[in-house]
Amino acid sequence: MAESKFLNKIILVDDDPAFHLIAKKNLKKIEVYQPLQSFYTGKEFLQSILEQKDEARPNFSNLVLLDINMPEMNGWEFLEAFSQLDHALQLGYYIVILTSSISLEERNRGLSYPMVKGYYHKPMNKNGIRGILDDYMAKVNPEI
């Protein structure tokens, strides 16, 4: 797939273990074999970013699927903390919100963060994930 040239890994930040399994199966169905890294809270993901600063390549090489409603540190709290990180580090992450909320207010709030590149609804089937990857490629490398 064309995204393999640009996409380092896919990071799923969601508190639902079943959703992690479904996402992994759907990625396999659409033949996307980049590593899927799983986190169950925003705090867990933020800690990983802080511990592995050199892992993210610039140009949004890591696709982050971020849930909003999670325990310990929800998606909003994560976005606030992430926005305080060094800008060069932020450029390694292409964040999309993936949520069951259909609130227009939440959608607008999510898209108001400069680092958020998309807002998608659950449940997510293989076509939904393919759509996210297609949007990612169109924005990261519009020549494809």
C-alpha positions, 0 to 999 in steps of 0.5 A: 500500500502507498501509505507504507512509504509515509506511515511509520505506525498506527497508534490506537488510544482507546479504553475498549480492548475489544475495539483494539482487536476489531481495529487490528482485524480490519487493518489486516482485511485492508492489507495495512501491515504497519505496526499497531500500537495500543494504549488504553488511556491518554496518560499512557500514550503521553508517557510513551511520547515523553519517554521515546522522543526520538521515535516520531519522524517529522511529517506526521509519520505516526497516525493516532486514532484518539478516543475522547471518553477514557478514564484517567486522562481523556482525549481532551486532557491528552490534547491539552497536554500534547499541545504543550509539547515541543512543536517539532515533536508534535509534527511526528503525529497525525491525530484523528479523533475517533469517537462514538459522540455525534455532538457537533459541539464536540466535533468543532471542539476537536477540530479546533486543535491544530494537531487534530486532522480529522474527526470520525465516528465509531463504530469503525469498520474496514471501510471507515479505516480505509477512509481515514488512511485515504484522508491521511495520504491525501493530506500527508502526500497530496501527489498520490 
